[in-house]
Amino acid sequence: MKPMDLEERYGARNYAPLDIMIERAEGVWVWDVQGRRYLDCLAAYSAVNQGHCHPKIVAALVEQSRKVAVTSRAFRNAELGAFFRDVCELTGYERALPMNTGAEAVETAIKLARKWAYTRKGVEPGKAEILTFANNFHGRTTTIVGFSSEQQYRDGFGPFAPGFELLPFGDGAAARAAVGPDTAAVLVEPIQGEGGIIVPPDGFLAELREVCSERNALLIVDEIQSGLGRTGTMFAHEHDGIRPDVMLLGKALSGGLYPVSVVVADAAVMDVFQPGDHGSTYGGNPVGAAVARAALAVLQEERLVEKSARLGEHALRRLQGIEAPQVREVRGRGLWIGIELDESAGGARSTCERLAERGLLCKETHDHVIRFAPPLVIGREELDWAIDRIEEVLTA
Ligand SMILES: *Cc1c(COP(=O)(O)O)cnc(C)c1O
């Protein structure tokens, strides 16, 4: 059987991908099984900010795999300390807790916030509340989909964990009214990615920061997709000049080679975790640690954050200049741009299919938004080539 038939025959049906069968990739380009080349404008949801198969990150993966790959944290491993140091120096926090997927980092932060609330804030047992926002995306575990506002993510998967409340995204006054004595934390994406590249109004994160400080609640910022250069700053919350209490990283933390996520916080918060409170068999393994260190080094050596800012501004200006009646709005920050189409356009997926025919891989989000998020290693000419194709399709 062909790969596609095998997939259909044996795979679970929880995805409906575009029918592009990718066989190999390098930098911003991927090739399908027929040898056709595409420019990747999704970058695996920002997991490959450093470009596909970056040679330095691949080398770290191969080299470390030959030495020792997984030890479990029953023992120490020689790679972990340097990984913690690099992450803490980059983020400016005192402690790092490694996991694998983004959803696990979010789960870790939920446990951390609740234990902090009971042991430090003095919230009565079982009463801790976490405030999140409508239209959020934080992953797919049962606890996390329990506080999603997306019906499909929830339907059929309950009962859900209590202790979460949803607030309108971007509404600082609503948050101010909601944070109270039982609030352990406010959990927020600085820009809602899966939600359609929704940039909140200026001052929103600053207001969350202020109310959390006033009422002694933790501000947890999920930078799993927005962090590590995507929006033109190392972390998206820097645009608002704030410092969260807890930050979550994943995706590009390992440059797409291997799942690595991390929760960072200062000791006053993180030290509520004691030996045995939390863990993961693969979390903090030597391969993950070595790969993440290489991925962070590439981000800095190749000045990808500055590149994202510079090229992102250019891309946003060009995309906003496209005159097409079906385009409702073009918005974003850095190389993270959403093109919202009018409902009359018949859905962003069909536009993505037409872009694929012209050699561009894009993925719709929320039916009517095309997201544009190429690897940050993209060159100016490649970027203009991609935007020319988008213009062609949108104005056809
Ligand atoms: C992707 C994502 C997650 C979940 O990460 P996984 O690795 O898919 O579990 C969590 N939060 C945000 C903001 C994300 O974009």
The ligand as a Gaussian input file, in Angstrom:
#p B3LYP/6-31G(d) Opt

LIG

0 1
 C        0.604000      24.263000      20.828000
 C        0.226000      24.964000      22.057000
 C        0.057000      24.271000      23.275000
 C        0.123000      22.761000      23.377000
 O        1.344000      22.240000      22.965000
 P        1.442000      20.688000      22.585000
 O        2.906000      20.458000      22.428000
 O        0.682000      20.502000      21.298000
 O        0.840000      19.921000      23.702000
 C       -0.223000      25.010000      24.413000
 N       -0.362000      26.353000      24.361000
 C       -0.227000      27.047000      23.202000
 C       -0.371000      28.532000      23.214000
 C        0.054000      26.370000      22.014000
 O        0.140000      27.047000      20.869000

